[in-house]
């Protein structure tokens, strides 16, 4: 969560009684920070910019998924919150829902708090909609026009695009690159295409022929936009283990 500590209060606070923040530290923290730090560094190198001059929207998409808006090398917003449950539609996590849904499940349908937690974390998301938590199975069903797989994919993509729009506004349109990383981000040409589709007027234009090279699976930093718009589109494979090692080395060096 350390990478997200630069979020301003309007991004990390919940509109709950302030005493819950003061007394119990209930606020948004965000996750996948180690991945975002690594991807930021790699993307800045590819752009030929210093990290503190780099503005990005990064999509870390896997079984667990989140997005991050980065302004001048610092996180200004991210989709996960107090826990990794908030935000995008994930493999088995619901992401954003009306907060009254758990109350309805408990008060009207007889669920226990533990059952609700299990449902939201382990039985929802892609799994809850179409029966498959693995994006590869969902996409196989999507190509076969299975109704619930189509719905799951459309819901997953719509939520991603919804946050993409929000982060374009948060960055006031000044975005150097949209970056995909994580298992889905690095390996699903379908997902990347659906996320970027029809966004030319917002400065995003995917080159789908590049997007589908190597069956859409990229193990190295790869640029995927047409070059005709002002926002570049990249796949930057994450390396969280290397990022941890780099940060550890930095701390040790500062102690000498």
N, C-alpha and C positions, 0 to 999 in steps of 0.2 A: 504493500500500500504506500510505501514511502514516495514513489514517483508522483503520486497524486496529491501530495501535501501542499502543492502550490495552487490548488483550486481556491478561488475566492469564496467568501462566505455564501454569496447568493447561489453558488453552484453546489456547495457541500451541505448546506443546512436543509433540514426538513421543516415544513410549516407546521410544527408541533409546538406545544408549550416550551418556551426557551429553557425552562428548568430541567427538562429532560436532557438537553445538551450540556448544561452546566453541571448537573449532578451525576449524569450517567453516560456522558460522551456519545449520545445517540446522534449520529450525523452520517453523511455519506463518506466512505473511505476509498472505494474503488479497488480493483484487483488487476492482475496481469501487469503490474508495474515494471517488473524485471524485463518482460518482453518489450514493453513500450520503450523503455530506455535504450535497449539494444537496437530496435528498429529505427528509432529516431537517429541514433548515431550513424547507422548504415545508410539511411535515406539522405541525411545531410551530406555524406560523402558523395553519393551518387549525383546529388544536385549541385555539388561544388560550392556548398554554402557552409558557414559555421553553424553549429547547433543553435546558438542563440539568435540566429537570424532565420530560423526555419519554422514554417507554419504547416502543420500536417493534420489530416484526419486519418487515423489508423484504425483498421478493423481487424481485431484479433478474433478470428472465427474458428472455433473447433467445437467439441462437445460442450465445453464451456465457452461462452462468447461475450465479448465486450467491445466497445469502441472508445476512442479517446480523441479529444480535440487538443492540439498542442499549438501554443502561440509563443513564438520566439524561444522555442526549446523547452517550454514549461507547460505542464498539463493545466488546462483551464476548465475541463469538464470530462467526465467519463460516465459510462452507462451503468456500471454496477454501483451499489450503494453501501449501506451498513454491512450487507452480506452479498455474496455472489448471485443472489436470486434476482435482483433488480435488473431491468434493462431488456436486452435482446431475447428473442426466442432461442432456447438452447436445446441440447439433446434430450434432456429429461426435466429441465427447469422451465417454469412458465415465463420468466421475465416479468415485465410490467403487467399488473392487473389492478382492477379496482380494489382498494384496501378493504372494502366491505365484503368482498367475496369470502374471505376466511371467516368473517363473523356470521355470514349467512350459512356457511357449511356447518359451523359449530352450533349456532342458535336454532336453525331451522331444520337441518338435516342430521343432526346428532353426531357429527364428527368430534373427536377429541382434538386438542391442540396438537398433540403428537401426530395424529393421523393427517391433519391439515399440512403440517410441516413436511411429512413424508410425501403427500400428494403433490405439493408444489415443487419439491426438490427432485423427487425420484419417479414420478408418474405423469409429469406434464410435458410441456415443450413439444418437440417433434413426436416423441413417444406417445404422449397423451392424445395427439390429434390423429396419427395414422398407424401407431403401433410399432414404429421403428425409431430408435434413438440415434442410429448411425445415418449421417447425411448421405452416404453412398447408397444405402437402401432406399432412402426417401427419393433420391434422384432417379434411381432405377424405376420406382413407381411413377415418378413424374413423367418420365419418357414413355411409360406404358399407359399414361393417361388415367391412372387410378385416382378416383375422385378425392380420397382423403390424403393421398400423397401430394396431389396438386394443391390442395388446401394448405397442407403443412408447409410446402415450399413457398407458396405465395405469402403466407403469414410471416414466415421467417424473413423473406426478402423485404416485405413491406415494412417490417419493424426496423430493419437495417436502414432502408431508404428514409424512413421517418427521422431517425437520428442523424443521418447524413445531412438532411435539410436543416435540422436544428443546429448542427455544428458549422455548417456554412454560414449561418447567421451569427453564431457565437464568435466566429473568426472574421466577421464583417466582410465576407467574400474574399479575404486575402489568404488564399490557400495555395501552397506550393505543390502539394501532392496528396492524392488519395492512395493509401497504402493498404494492401491486403496481406495478412500473415496468419499463422495458425494452420491447422490441418485442412480446413475448408478453404480458407483464404489462399493457401498456396496450391491447392490441388483441384479446385472445382471451377472449371471454366464456365459452367452453367451459372453458378452462383454469382461470379464476378460480372457476367454479362447481364443478368437480371437486375443486379444492383445498379449498374451504370446505364441501363437502357433508357433512352429518351431524355438524357440530361445534358444534351449539347448546349442548350441555352444557359445552363448553369456553369459552363466551362469544362465539362467532362465529356470526353469522346473516346470510348474504348475502341481499339483496333482488334476486332474479333478474330482476325486471322492470326495475329500475334498471340492473342489470348488462348487460342487452341493449339499452339505449337506444343510438341512433346505431350500430346493428349491433355494439355492444360495443367500439367504438373511441373512445378518449377522448384529446383533445388538450389538455385542461385538468384541473385538480385536481377530482376527482369522488368524492363519498362514495357507497358502495354497500351499506352495511349497513341493516338494518331499523330500527335505533334501539332494539331491544328488549333487546339484550345489552350487556355492559360494554366490549367491544372493538369499536372502530370499524373499518370496512374502507374503504380508499381506493385509488383509482388516482391516482398522482402522476407525471405524465410527467417523465422526467429531462431535464436540460439540462447535460451535462458541460462543454460549452464555456463556458457562463455561470458554472458553478461554478469553473472554472479562472481565469476573469477576475476573479471576486470574491475568490478567494484571493490572486491576484497583487496586486490593489488593496490588500488588507489588509496584505500584506507591505510594499508600498511606503509605505503610510500609517504603518506602525510604524517606518519608517526615518527619517521626517521629524522 
